[in-house]
Amino acid sequence: MSDHQRFAVVTGASSGIGVAYAERLAARGYHLILVARRRERLEETARNIRAKTNVTVEIVTADLGDSNDLSRVATLIEGREDIDLLVNNAGLGALGLTAQVSAAALDNLIKINVQALTRLTHAALPGFLRRDRGTIINIASIIALMPTPTGAGYSGSKAYVLNFTRSLQMELANTKVKVQAVLPGPVRTEFFEASGLKQAPFPDELFMTPEELVDTALTALDQDELICLPALQDLSAWTAYEAARGELIRALTQSGRPAARYAKRVG
Ligand SMILES: NC(=O)c1ccc[n+]([C@@H]2O[C@H](COP(=O)([O-])OP(=O)(O)OC[C@H]3O[C@@H](n4cnc5c(N)ncnc54)[C@H](OP(=O)(O)O)[C@@H]3O)[C@@H](O)[C@H]2O)c1
């Protein structure tokens, strides 16, 4: 199949990082299937891309928190032989002190950040494996490594995205199918507003633009960097973290005996 017949599915393509992925992937020659709830915003993204490129842009209006809509998108992905790339980008924060966040907001966060990402990945994998080709990009966050108050559900969901992706990378190691986790720091989008905050809890200088983030993450993908920490200047901090994680795993798998510090004290 020539490059010109490849389709990329981008979820959350109605704003922010998803729009930037759609634009950058179109510039790389991908045809697009754009997914989100706000049809007029998807149409705006599609119009802008069609004005600049010759790619085909399809729009799928779907609430990924709705099980029928999610199944519809999953079935579309399962049934298309021409999809080569899935960007699981749709997500939200439901930020605030956990006891003060509504149960509905937390449910919705898990449905979008965890359940939809998992279901769409599961839908894409069999075809990708059959064709021994294809890439899944899962948008996590630095918060996956950095639990914070006022973001307990969010940081839990992004830690899921990171571990889910890492486990898949191990499963897919002997195939040509790639799965990348991208861990952005703060990015200037509608995210914080959509998550219920009036002001982002980060200083201005920590923010990237969505375009900078996506260009960085796609360059990382080109370089086969499958865990992308876009603003990490010196990779040695990550290397040291990974080495320490390896040491901990070795120590955790030495024996099944309860550790001595938990032995019941007599007397
Ligand atoms: N901005 C940051 O600082 C930052 C940092 C780290 C990670 N991230 C991650 O980056 C991803 C994109 O966020 P963003 O910053 O671009 O925020 P954003 O501008 O708020 O975009 C979120 C996107 O998700 C879509 N979405 C939300 N709920 C949905 C639903 N029920 N069904 C379908 N689509 C839904 C929205 O589309 P509709 O509203 O039209 O449905 C929108 O296109 C998220 O996964 C976020 O966690 C963001």
The ligand as a Tripos MOL2 file, in Angstrom:
@<TRIPOS>MOLECULE
LIG
   48    52     1     0     0
SMALL
NO_CHARGES

@<TRIPOS>ATOM
      1 N1         -3.0280   20.4710   27.9300 N.am      1 LIG1
      2 C1         -2.1780   19.9200   28.7910 C.2       1 LIG1
      3 O1         -1.5310   20.6120   29.5960 O.2       1 LIG1
      4 C2         -1.9690   18.4210   28.7630 C.ar      1 LIG1
      5 C3         -0.8460   17.9100   29.4390 C.ar      1 LIG1
      6 C4         -0.6230   16.5350   29.4320 C.ar      1 LIG1
      7 C5         -1.4960   15.7070   28.7560 C.ar      1 LIG1
      8 N2         -2.5850   16.2310   28.1120 N.ar      1 LIG1
      9 C6         -3.5030   15.2920   27.4290 C.3       1 LIG1
     10 O2         -3.6260   15.6710   26.0740 O.3       1 LIG1
     11 C7         -4.8560   15.1770   25.5540 C.3       1 LIG1
     12 C8         -5.5430   16.2830   24.7550 C.3       1 LIG1
     13 O3         -5.8700   17.3400   25.6200 O.3       1 LIG1
     14 P1         -5.7890   18.8710   25.2060 P.3       1 LIG1
     15 O4         -4.7700   19.4970   26.0640 O.co2     1 LIG1
     16 O5         -5.6760   19.0260   23.7470 O.co2     1 LIG1
     17 O6         -7.2120   19.3620   25.7730 O.3       1 LIG1
     18 P2         -8.5090   19.9250   25.0630 P.3       1 LIG1
     19 O7         -8.1610   21.0990   24.2210 O.co2     1 LIG1
     20 O8         -9.5110   20.0930   26.1540 O.co2     1 LIG1
     21 O9         -8.9620   18.7240   24.1000 O.3       1 LIG1
     22 C9         -9.5810   17.5570   24.5850 C.3       1 LIG1
     23 C10       -10.1640   16.7920   23.4180 C.3       1 LIG1
     24 O10       -10.7900   15.6020   23.9310 O.3       1 LIG1
     25 C11       -12.0650   15.4880   23.3720 C.3       1 LIG1
     26 N3        -12.9980   14.8190   24.2670 N.ar      1 LIG1
     27 C12       -13.2480   15.1060   25.5660 C.ar      1 LIG1
     28 N4        -14.2700   14.3570   26.0090 N.ar      1 LIG1
     29 C13       -14.6710   13.5770   24.9570 C.ar      1 LIG1
     30 C14       -15.6970   12.6320   24.7840 C.ar      1 LIG1
     31 N5        -16.5650   12.3290   25.7560 N.pl3     1 LIG1
     32 N6        -15.8320   12.0200   23.5780 N.ar      1 LIG1
     33 C15       -14.9960   12.3450   22.5540 C.ar      1 LIG1
     34 N7        -14.0100   13.2500   22.6560 N.ar      1 LIG1
     35 C16       -13.8610   13.8640   23.8450 C.ar      1 LIG1
     36 C17       -12.5210   16.9370   23.1460 C.3       1 LIG1
     37 O11       -13.4930   16.9730   22.1000 O.3       1 LIG1
     38 P3        -15.0630   17.3260   22.2910 P.3       1 LIG1
     39 O12       -15.1990   18.2120   23.4930 O.co2     1 LIG1
     40 O13       -15.4350   17.9940   21.0010 O.co2     1 LIG1
     41 O14       -15.7120   15.9850   22.4370 O.co2     1 LIG1
     42 C18       -11.2290   17.5970   22.6910 C.3       1 LIG1
     43 O15       -11.0690   17.4460   21.3010 O.3       1 LIG1
     44 C19        -5.6490   14.6790   26.7590 C.3       1 LIG1
     45 O16        -5.5580   13.2770   26.8170 O.3       1 LIG1
     46 C20        -4.9250   15.2970   27.9500 C.3       1 LIG1
     47 O17        -5.0570   14.5230   29.1140 O.3       1 LIG1
     48 C21        -2.8330   17.5630   28.0890 C.ar      1 LIG1
@<TRIPOS>BOND
     1     1     2 1
     2     2     3 2
     3     2     4 1
     4     4     5 ar
     5     4    48 ar
     6     5     6 ar
     7     6     7 ar
     8     7     8 ar
     9     8     9 1
    10     8    48 ar
    11     9    10 1
    12     9    46 1
    13    10    11 1
    14    11    12 1
    15    11    44 1
    16    12    13 1
    17    13    14 1
    18    14    15 2
    19    14    16 1
    20    14    17 1
    21    17    18 1
    22    18    19 2
    23    18    20 1
    24    18    21 1
    25    21    22 1
    26    22    23 1
    27    23    24 1
    28    23    42 1
    29    24    25 1
    30    25    26 1
    31    25    36 1
    32    26    27 ar
    33    26    35 ar
    34    27    28 ar
    35    28    29 ar
    36    29    30 ar
    37    29    35 ar
    38    30    31 1
    39    30    32 ar
    40    32    33 ar
    41    33    34 ar
    42    34    35 ar
    43    36    37 1
    44    36    42 1
    45    37    38 1
    46    38    39 2
    47    38    40 1
    48    38    41 1
    49    42    43 1
    50    44    45 1
    51    44    46 1
    52    46    47 1
@<TRIPOS>SUBSTRUCTURE
     1 LIG1         1 GROUP 0 **** ****
